Amino acid sequence: MIKSVSTIFIFSILLILSSCDNKPKKADKKEAEKEVAKTVYPSDVIPFFDHWKLILGDGTNAGIANNFENKDFFYATNDKKEDWVVFKSPNGGNTHGTSNNTRTELAQVKKWYPKTANDKLTATLKVMNVSATGDARVAASHAVVVGQIHSADKHENEPLKIFYKKYPGHTKGSVFWHYEINTAGEDNSGRWDYSYAVWGDDFSVVGTDANTPPEEPKDGIALDEEFSYEIEVKDGIMNLKFTSEGHETKTFTKNLIESEYTTKDDIPEQTRKLFGPLGQDGVERKEAYAGEGCFFKLGTYNQTNGKSPEVNRNWCSGAETHGGDVKKQYADGNYAEVWFKTASITISSNSVSNDGYFSKNDLLYQKEAKH
């Protein structure tokens, strides 16, 4: 009997030791936690990336960005309420195409023609940062473009750019949009923009000297404040709608296939004052953007750069770029950052491949990067 009890006791001890050995080790537990906390990609937050190629803030074309992130420029985050897609771009660095400005931006893989279009882009976003430096007299300083329509053909001008701009020391910034003429003839140097205020001021409201901003806009949008835009182009007409809680809803309509700027007398007073002194006083082709392939863009197109204001008082900000060092620019606020919560795109059956635009502008980036 004693022998039997001893045997049972020893067997029980062995079972206990065996069960202890089978308990998950701390390292195994950490690995399990890692498995649970899988990476959330931007394409998980807004699942529409099949329709875009992603240009990063270093000028590279990342292609179709499904299951992709880049912690310097493009990734998902959570503000303790919901997930967002972050687009971030420094003041200085390599650029894509002919632009002076860096961008982390989606560009549509198909283009469509305004006259036969039935295409739409919507987005809800909040701007989290604009450049801390820049000449206050330069209209583009402290600004970022968050949505566009771009032409893929001839001059590659832009019938739509949606801006956010906030001066240092101000609580509120302005939202406005631009129409850029599709310049008549072969010379595009006379092109100019006309700026429409949505909330706050338009592009033309600037500081009195390099360090003195204008008055703060009365009905502006703060950093970290949500707003939405809706762009629809149908049968040659562009319709825009802007909404934000606590602000008046604004709508605009623009004909993209019949110009209102075909003579010098048609040039608006705002344009004469802003672009005239720079010799940008061209006229638009009668049919505007008719016959040209256009496409949407969405993201962060930083409008602040390090070029001297003496070159161009509208577009060259003289901002800090730390010689293109991204980490230094991020450390002292010399970058643009925009978060997108939702977005959607509707593409008409008349759309065609936009590969020619990417091939041309990727090549320009490669040439610049070699120098």
C-alpha positions in Angstrom: 0.0 0.0 0.0 2.8 2.4 0.9 4.6 1.5 -2.4 1.4 2.3 -4.3 0.9 5.7 -2.7 4.6 6.6 -3.4 4.2 5.7 -7.0 1.1 7.8 -7.3 2.9 10.7 -5.6 6.0 10.5 -7.9 3.7 10.3 -11.0 1.8 13.4 -9.9 5.1 15.4 -9.4 6.2 14.4 -12.9 2.8 15.6 -14.4 3.2 19.0 -12.6 6.7 19.4 -13.9 5.7 18.4 -17.4 2.8 20.9 -17.4 5.2 23.7 -16.2 7.5 22.9 -19.1 4.6 23.3 -21.5 3.7 26.8 -20.3 4.5 29.5 -22.9 7.8 31.1 -22.3 8.0 34.9 -22.2 9.6 35.1 -25.6 6.8 33.0 -27.1 4.3 35.3 -25.5 5.9 38.3 -27.1 6.0 36.6 -30.5 2.3 35.9 -30.1 1.6 39.5 -29.2 3.5 40.6 -32.3 1.3 38.3 -34.4 -1.8 40.0 -33.0 -0.5 43.5 -33.6 -0.1 43.2 -37.3 0.9 46.2 -39.4 -2.1 48.3 -40.5 -1.3 49.6 -44.0 -2.8 52.7 -45.6 -4.6 50.4 -48.1 -6.3 48.8 -45.1 -7.7 52.2 -44.1 -8.8 53.4 -47.5 -9.0 50.4 -49.8 -8.8 52.1 -53.2 -5.1 52.0 -54.1 -5.5 49.9 -57.2 -6.4 53.2 -59.0 -3.3 55.1 -58.1 0.5 55.2 -58.2 2.2 56.8 -55.2 4.9 59.4 -55.5 7.0 59.7 -52.3 8.6 62.8 -50.7 12.0 61.8 -52.0 10.7 61.9 -55.7 10.5 58.1 -56.2 7.5 56.4 -57.7 6.5 53.6 -55.3 3.8 52.3 -57.8 0.5 50.9 -56.6 0.7 51.1 -52.9 -1.3 48.1 -51.6 0.2 46.6 -48.4 2.9 49.3 -48.5 4.2 51.9 -46.1 7.2 54.2 -45.8 7.7 55.6 -42.3 9.3 58.8 -43.6 6.4 59.7 -45.9 3.4 57.4 -46.0 1.8 55.2 -43.3 -1.3 54.5 -41.3 -1.9 55.9 -37.8 -4.6 56.1 -35.2 -5.7 59.2 -33.3 -7.2 57.1 -30.5 -10.6 57.3 -32.2 -10.1 56.0 -35.8 -7.4 55.1 -38.4 -6.0 57.7 -40.8 -3.6 57.6 -43.7 -0.6 60.0 -43.3 1.0 61.8 -46.2 4.2 63.7 -45.2 6.6 65.7 -47.3 9.6 68.0 -46.4 10.3 71.5 -47.7 13.3 70.3 -49.7 14.5 67.2 -51.4 14.3 65.4 -54.8 11.1 66.2 -56.7 9.1 64.3 -59.3 8.8 65.7 -62.8 9.4 69.5 -63.4 8.1 70.7 -60.0 10.1 72.7 -57.5 8.2 71.1 -54.7 8.3 67.8 -52.9 5.1 65.7 -52.6 3.8 62.5 -51.1 0.9 62.1 -53.4 -1.3 59.6 -55.2 -1.7 60.1 -59.0 -4.4 58.3 -60.9 -3.3 55.5 -63.2 -6.0 56.4 -65.7 -6.8 59.7 -67.4 -10.1 60.9 -68.7 -11.2 63.7 -71.1 -13.3 66.5 -69.6 -15.8 66.7 -72.4 -16.9 63.0 -72.0 -16.0 62.7 -68.3 -18.2 61.3 -65.5 -15.5 61.1 -62.9 -15.5 61.9 -59.2 -13.1 62.2 -56.2 -14.1 62.7 -52.6 -12.0 63.0 -49.4 -12.2 63.8 -45.7 -8.9 65.0 -44.2 -7.2 67.2 -41.7 -3.9 69.1 -42.1 -1.5 68.4 -39.2 1.4 70.6 -40.2 2.6 73.2 -42.7 6.1 74.7 -42.9 7.4 76.6 -39.9 9.5 78.9 -42.1 9.0 80.8 -45.3 8.9 84.4 -46.6 5.5 85.8 -45.5 5.3 87.9 -48.8 5.4 84.7 -50.9 1.9 83.5 -51.6 2.9 79.8 -51.4 4.6 80.0 -48.1 3.1 77.8 -45.3 0.8 76.1 -47.9 0.0 72.6 -49.0 -2.1 71.2 -51.8 -4.4 68.3 -50.7 -6.2 67.5 -54.0 -5.8 68.2 -57.7 -6.9 67.7 -61.3 -3.8 67.6 -63.5 -3.5 67.4 -67.3 -1.3 64.6 -68.6 -0.8 66.3 -72.0 1.0 69.2 -73.6 1.8 71.8 -70.9 0.6 69.5 -68.1 -1.2 72.4 -66.4 -3.7 72.0 -63.5 -7.3 73.0 -63.8 -7.7 72.4 -60.0 -5.5 72.6 -57.0 -7.1 72.6 -53.5 -4.9 74.4 -50.9 -4.6 74.8 -47.1 -2.4 77.6 -45.8 -1.7 78.8 -42.3 0.8 81.4 -41.1 2.9 80.9 -38.0 1.3 82.4 -34.9 -2.2 82.0 -36.4 -4.7 79.5 -35.0 -6.8 79.4 -38.2 -5.7 78.8 -41.7 -7.4 79.2 -45.1 -8.8 76.7 -47.6 -8.9 77.9 -51.2 -8.8 76.4 -54.7 -7.1 77.4 -57.9 -7.8 77.3 -61.6 -4.7 77.4 -63.8 -5.2 78.5 -67.4 -4.3 76.0 -70.2 -2.1 78.5 -72.0 -2.7 79.2 -75.7 0.3 78.4 -78.0 3.5 76.6 -77.4 5.0 78.9 -74.7 3.6 78.1 -71.3 5.6 80.8 -69.4 2.6 83.1 -69.3 0.4 80.7 -67.4 -1.3 81.9 -64.2 -3.7 80.9 -61.5 -6.9 82.4 -60.3 -7.7 81.7 -56.6 -11.1 81.2 -55.0 -11.5 81.4 -51.2 -13.5 78.6 -49.5 -12.9 79.4 -45.8 -10.7 82.2 -44.9 -8.6 84.0 -47.5 -7.5 83.3 -51.0 -3.9 82.8 -52.3 -3.3 86.5 -52.9 -3.5 87.6 -49.2 0.2 87.8 -48.1 2.4 89.5 -45.5 3.7 93.1 -45.6 7.3 92.0 -45.2 9.2 88.7 -45.0 8.4 88.2 -41.3 5.0 89.9 -40.9 2.0 87.8 -41.9 -1.4 89.3 -42.8 -4.3 89.3 -40.3 -5.6 85.9 -39.3 -8.6 84.8 -41.4 -12.0 85.2 -39.6 -13.7 82.0 -40.8 -10.6 79.7 -41.1 -9.8 76.1 -40.5 -7.4 75.1 -37.7 -4.7 72.4 -37.9 -6.2 69.0 -36.9 -9.7 70.2 -38.0 -11.5 68.0 -40.4 -12.9 69.1 -43.7 -14.1 67.3 -46.8 -14.1 68.0 -50.6 -16.0 66.5 -53.5 -14.8 67.0 -57.1 -17.0 65.9 -59.9 -16.3 66.4 -63.6 -19.2 65.6 -66.0 -19.7 66.6 -69.6 -17.0 69.3 -69.4 -18.3 70.9 -66.2 -16.4 70.7 -62.9 -18.5 70.9 -59.7 -16.8 71.4 -56.3 -18.3 71.0 -52.8 -16.5 71.7 -49.5 -17.9 70.8 -46.1 -16.7 71.1 -42.5 -18.6 71.0 -39.2 -19.3 74.5 -37.9 -18.6 76.1 -41.3 -20.8 77.1 -44.2 -20.9 74.5 -47.0 -19.4 76.0 -50.2 -20.0 75.0 -53.8 -18.4 76.1 -57.1 -18.8 75.4 -60.8 -16.2 75.8 -63.6 -16.4 75.0 -67.3 -13.3 73.1 -68.3 -13.9 73.0 -72.0 -14.8 76.6 -72.8 -12.4 79.4 -71.6 -13.4 82.7 -70.2 -9.8 84.0 -70.5 -9.1 84.2 -74.2 -8.0 87.8 -74.4 -5.8 90.1 -72.2 -8.9 92.1 -71.2 -10.3 88.9 -69.6 -7.5 88.6 -67.1 -8.9 89.2 -63.6 -7.7 92.0 -61.4 -6.4 89.5 -58.8 -4.2 87.9 -61.4 -3.0 91.2 -62.8 -1.7 92.2 -59.3 -0.3 88.8 -58.4 1.1 87.4 -61.6 1.4 90.5 -63.9 4.6 91.8 -62.3 6.2 88.5 -63.0 5.3 88.6 -66.7 2.7 85.9 -66.3 -0.1 87.4 -68.3 -0.9 84.8 -71.0 -4.3 83.9 -72.4 -6.0 80.6 -72.5 -6.8 78.4 -75.5 -10.5 78.8 -76.4 -11.4 75.2 -75.6 -9.5 75.3 -72.3 -8.8 71.6 -71.3 -11.0 70.0 -73.9 -9.1 67.2 -75.7 -6.5 66.7 -73.0 -6.3 63.7 -70.7 -6.8 64.8 -67.1 -6.4 62.8 -63.8 -6.9 63.2 -60.1 -4.2 63.6 -57.5 -4.6 63.3 -53.7 -2.2 63.7 -50.8 0.4 66.2 -49.6 2.0 68.4 -52.2 4.1 70.8 -50.2 4.0 74.3 -51.6 6.8 75.7 -49.5 10.4 75.3 -50.8 13.9 76.7 -50.2 14.2 78.7 -53.5 14.9 82.4 -53.2 11.8 84.7 -53.4 13.9 86.8 -55.8 13.3 84.1 -58.4 9.5 84.2 -58.1 7.6 86.1 -55.4 4.5 83.8 -55.7 6.1 80.3 -55.6 9.6 80.5 -54.1 9.4 80.6 -50.3 13.0 80.9 -49.1 12.2 78.4 -46.4 14.6 76.2 -44.4 15.4 72.9 -46.0 18.6 71.9 -44.2 20.1 71.0 -47.5 17.5 68.3 -48.1 18.1 66.5 -44.8 14.6 65.0 -44.1 15.2 64.3 -40.4 16.4 67.8 -39.6 13.4 69.3 -41.5 11.0 67.1 -39.6 12.6 68.0 -36.3 12.0 71.7 -36.6 8.7 71.7 -38.4 9.8 72.4 -42.0 7.4 70.0 -43.7 3.8 69.5 -44.6 1.7 66.6 -43.2 -1.9 65.7 -44.1 -4.1 62.9 -42.7 -6.9 61.4 -44.7 -9.7 59.5 -43.0 -11.8 58.5 -46.1 -11.6 58.9 -49.8 -13.4 57.5 -52.9 -13.0 57.6 -56.6 -15.4 57.0 -59.5 -13.9 56.4 -62.9 -15.8 56.7 -66.2 -15.7 54.0 -68.9 -14.1 56.6 -71.2 -10.9 56.7 -69.2 -7.6 55.4 -70.7 -4.1 54.5 -69.5 -2.0 57.3 -68.0 1.3 55.4 -68.4 2.8 58.1 -70.6 2.7 60.7 -67.8 4.5 58.5 -65.4 7.1 57.4 -67.9 8.0 61.0 -68.7 8.1 62.3 -65.2 9.8 59.3 -63.7 12.6 59.9 -66.2 12.9 63.5 -65.2 13.2 62.4 -61.5 16.0 60.0 -62.4 17.9 62.7 -64.3 17.6 65.1 -61.3 18.6 62.4 -58.8 21.9 61.8 -60.6 23.0 65.4 -60.2 
